[in-house]
């Protein structure tokens, strides 16, 4: 079952991500890097699941990679403490 809520550009991106992460999993396994292989495998599984419609394309709670925050997101000012 395909995910019909995705634009073609998003489908193309997910297919590319799945393909590349699958190749990287194989490289990590051949080089005996089990943790890297596991994490890349999780990325592959997520991309594949979104493509086939098993997971929503976007998660409301997740804002993405904390190392690359979303642009134009205003941070809330913290109240001053006395």
C-alpha positions as CSV (number, residue, x, y, z in Angstrom):
1,X,0.0,0.0,0.0
2,X,1.6,3.3,-1.1
3,X,1.4,6.5,0.9
4,X,-0.8,8.7,-1.3
5,X,-0.5,11.8,0.9
6,X,3.1,12.4,-0.3
7,X,4.1,14.6,-3.2
8,X,6.2,13.0,-6.0
9,X,9.3,15.0,-4.8
10,X,8.8,13.5,-1.3
11,X,8.4,10.0,-2.7
12,X,11.6,10.5,-4.7
13,X,13.5,11.7,-1.7
14,X,12.3,8.8,0.4
15,X,13.2,6.3,-2.3
16,X,16.7,7.8,-2.5
17,X,17.1,7.8,1.3
18,X,16.0,4.2,1.5
19,X,18.4,3.2,-1.3
20,X,21.4,5.0,0.1
21,X,20.8,3.9,3.7
22,X,20.5,0.3,2.6
23,X,23.9,0.6,0.8
24,X,25.4,2.2,3.9
25,X,24.0,-0.6,6.2
26,X,25.8,-3.1,4.0
27,X,29.1,-1.1,4.2
28,X,28.8,-0.7,8.0
29,X,28.1,-4.5,8.4
30,X,31.0,-5.4,6.2
31,X,33.3,-3.1,8.2
32,X,31.9,-4.5,11.5
33,X,30.3,-1.4,12.8
34,X,27.2,-2.8,14.5
35,X,25.9,0.3,16.1
36,X,26.2,2.4,12.9
37,X,24.6,-0.5,10.9
38,X,21.7,-0.6,13.4
39,X,21.1,3.2,13.3
40,X,21.3,3.2,9.5
41,X,18.9,0.2,9.4
42,X,16.4,2.1,11.5
43,X,16.6,5.1,9.0
44,X,16.1,2.6,6.1
45,X,13.1,1.0,7.9
46,X,11.5,4.4,8.7
47,X,11.8,5.6,5.1
48,X,10.5,2.4,3.7
49,X,7.5,2.4,6.2
50,X,6.6,6.0,5.3
51,X,6.7,5.0,1.6
52,X,4.4,2.1,2.0
53,X,2.0,4.0,4.2
54,X,2.7,2.1,7.4
55,X,3.8,5.3,9.2
56,X,2.6,8.9,8.8
57,X,4.9,11.0,6.7
58,X,5.1,13.7,9.4
59,X,5.1,13.3,13.2
60,X,3.5,16.1,15.1
61,X,5.8,15.7,18.2
62,X,9.0,15.5,16.2
63,X,10.6,18.6,14.8
64,X,13.4,16.8,13.1
65,X,17.1,16.7,13.8
66,X,18.0,18.8,16.8
67,X,21.3,19.5,15.1
68,X,19.5,21.2,12.2
69,X,16.6,23.1,13.7
70,X,13.7,24.3,11.5
71,X,14.2,27.8,10.0
72,X,12.0,30.7,11.1
73,X,11.0,29.1,14.4
74,X,10.7,31.7,17.2
75,X,11.9,30.5,20.6
76,X,9.7,31.4,23.5
77,X,11.2,33.9,25.9
78,X,12.0,32.5,29.3
79,X,10.6,34.5,32.2
80,X,13.2,36.1,34.4
81,X,13.7,34.7,37.9
82,X,14.2,37.0,40.8
